[in-house]
């Protein structure tokens, strides 16, 4: 696979995962993806082959009593405590707070690399969806070094723990499958990284 197709495959998968973690399932951004994942054999075209993909595809299609929009609300919005908060600082900061030191470090890194990323609301930049979208944007713009740094320093050090807890607490087949798809895809990304993933203590 040449470097261009690798970059395109990475950006595509990062955008798909980012949209599904970042937007409600009935939103303009996520609804077409939800439809594809629950009605087609999409896994045959997923950029990263894995023997578990067929099983994950079947899980996406599994019926559930809980409406998908209610599962989204429970997992990402509240009002109750989120079982797997999607912000890096919750996992990386000793106090498990939003806008913690790891968020400030991410902001500093973005400033140093002239990365301006507009947030839709007062949302910490280290939301898993935002970081995935940012990684896709960096890849699409040929900024491979910054993309590798973002993965190694600001996504992969905590995403494996987040995804594990997310899967265990998703309580809905669609989001269980999404968590597993993200796990496999991020593991593939890590296997091709040219820099080591930072080792950071996790507090959740």
Order of alpha helices (4+ residues) and beta strands (2+ residues): alpha-alpha-alpha-alpha-alpha-alpha-alpha-alpha-alpha-alpha
